[in-house]
Amino acid sequence: MESAAYGRSGLGARIRHIRGDQTQAAFGTRYGLSVASVRNYEADLRDPGADFLAALAADGWSINWVLTGEGAERYGPGGRARVGEAPAAYGAASQDLSPAHLNIALELADEALRGLWLPRHGYAELVALVYAALTQGLPYAEILEIARPAARERAGEGAADAGEQGMDRAGPEGLGRSAAG
């Protein structure tokens, strides 16, 4: 079965590859997922969420490769491709922040929001996801395919957060501007 949101087959197999010899429970614990979520991702029954993809990117996995199977599997320090290296060999790679990439990430995150409101932490997570995908070479259209569902998901969580905690919400007057704002 193909991944519904990305129209690509093999996404589950790539997630299974990333899991390696870890149990689904251990892998789920590492990435904040239930065993059922890991199982559904690996069986291509459900697409991975933005938080999981961002965590994989933080561990050096190429979002482009995870979603499409194209390009290098992993990125090392400075964004250089590293294929076939064990995950523990370099852990979460640090990259220099590019103001140009950050500006584009902000614009794409705003486009993904389309008038939705997010708490500041949700907007920051969305921008981080977009930035990671952008720096790994995904085309803007594919980034938006990832970012729009992530924005909707975070907006739903943000409504509950704001109601329960009285949190500031980002929006056209705050950090999470809409594309029209």
C-alpha positions in Angstrom: 0.0 0.0 0.0 1.3 3.5 -0.9 1.7 6.2 1.7 -1.5 8.3 1.4 0.0 11.8 2.0 3.2 11.4 0.0 2.1 9.0 -2.8 5.3 7.0 -2.4 5.7 3.3 -1.7 8.4 2.0 0.5 8.1 4.6 3.3 7.3 1.9 5.8 10.3 -0.2 4.6 12.6 2.8 5.1 11.2 3.4 8.6 11.8 -0.3 9.3 15.4 0.1 8.0 15.9 3.0 10.4 14.6 1.0 13.3 17.3 -1.6 12.6 17.5 -4.3 15.2 15.6 -2.3 17.9 12.3 -3.6 18.9 9.2 -1.6 17.9 8.7 -0.8 21.6 12.3 0.5 22.0 12.1 2.5 18.8 8.8 3.9 19.8 10.1 4.9 23.2 13.1 6.6 21.6 10.9 8.7 19.3 7.8 9.1 21.5 5.6 6.7 19.6 3.4 3.9 20.6 4.1 0.4 19.3 0.9 0.6 17.3 2.1 3.8 15.6 5.5 2.2 14.7 3.7 -0.9 13.4 1.3 1.3 11.3 4.1 3.4 9.9 6.1 0.3 8.9 3.0 -1.3 7.3 2.3 1.9 5.3 -1.1 2.1 7.0 -0.4 5.6 8.4 1.9 8.4 7.5 4.5 9.6 10.1 3.8 12.8 11.9 5.8 16.0 11.8 7.3 15.4 15.3 8.6 12.0 14.3 10.1 13.3 11.0 11.7 16.2 12.9 13.2 13.7 15.4 14.6 11.6 12.6 16.1 14.7 11.0 17.7 15.6 14.3 19.3 12.1 14.4 20.8 12.8 11.0 18.4 11.0 8.8 17.6 12.7 5.5 13.9 13.7 5.4 14.1 13.5 1.6 15.4 9.9 1.7 12.9 8.9 4.4 9.9 10.2 2.4 11.0 9.4 -1.1 13.8 6.9 -1.0 16.0 9.3 -3.1 19.4 10.7 -2.2 21.6 9.9 0.7 20.1 8.2 3.8 21.9 10.2 6.3 23.5 13.6 6.8 26.5 14.2 9.0 28.0 17.4 10.4 27.6 20.3 8.1 24.9 18.5 6.0 27.4 16.2 4.3 25.9 12.9 3.2 26.9 9.8 5.2 25.6 6.6 3.8 25.8 3.2 5.6 27.1 4.6 8.9 25.6 3.3 12.1 23.3 5.9 13.7 25.4 6.1 16.9 28.5 7.1 14.9 27.6 10.8 14.8 24.2 11.2 16.6 22.3 14.5 16.2 24.3 16.5 13.7 24.6 20.2 14.3 24.2 22.5 11.3 25.0 26.2 10.8 21.8 28.3 10.7 21.4 29.9 7.3 19.4 33.2 7.4 18.3 32.7 3.8 17.0 29.2 4.5 15.4 30.4 7.7 13.6 33.1 5.9 12.3 30.7 3.3 11.3 28.2 6.1 9.3 31.0 7.8 7.5 31.8 4.5 6.7 28.2 3.8 5.5 27.6 7.4 3.3 30.7 7.0 1.9 29.3 3.7 1.2 25.9 5.4 -0.7 27.7 8.2 -3.2 29.4 5.8 -4.9 31.3 8.6 -4.5 28.7 11.4 -3.3 29.8 14.8 -0.6 28.0 16.7 1.0 28.3 20.1 4.5 29.7 19.8 6.1 26.3 20.6 4.0 24.7 17.8 5.0 27.4 15.3 8.6 26.9 16.3 8.3 23.1 15.7 6.7 23.7 12.4 9.4 26.1 11.2 12.1 23.6 12.4 10.4 20.8 10.4 10.2 23.0 7.3 13.8 24.2 7.8 15.1 20.6 8.1 13.3 19.6 4.9 14.5 22.7 3.1 18.1 22.2 4.0 17.9 18.6 2.8 16.9 19.6 -0.6 13.2 18.8 -0.8 11.2 20.9 -3.3 8.9 23.6 -1.9 5.8 21.7 -3.1 6.9 18.5 -1.2 7.7 20.6 1.9 4.2 22.0 1.9 2.8 18.5 1.5 4.5 17.7 4.8 4.0 21.1 6.5 0.2 21.5 5.9 -0.9 18.4 7.8 1.7 19.2 10.5 0.2 22.7 10.8 -3.4 21.3 11.0 -2.3 18.8 13.6 -0.5 21.4 15.7 -3.4 23.8 15.4 -5.7 21.2 16.9 -3.3 20.5 19.7 -2.8 24.3 20.1 -6.5 24.9 20.6 -6.5 22.5 23.5 -3.3 23.9 24.9 -4.5 27.5 24.8 -7.8 26.6 26.3 -6.3 24.7 29.2 -3.2 26.8 29.8 -4.1 30.3 28.6 -1.1 30.2 26.3 -0.2 32.9 23.8 -1.1 31.8 20.3 0.9 32.7 17.3 -0.9 34.1 14.3 -1.0 37.1 11.9 -0.1 39.5 14.7 2.4 37.0 16.4 5.0 34.6 15.3 2.8 32.3 13.2 1.7 34.7 10.5 -0.7 33.4 7.8 0.3 33.7 4.2 -2.2 36.4 3.7 -0.9 38.4 6.6 
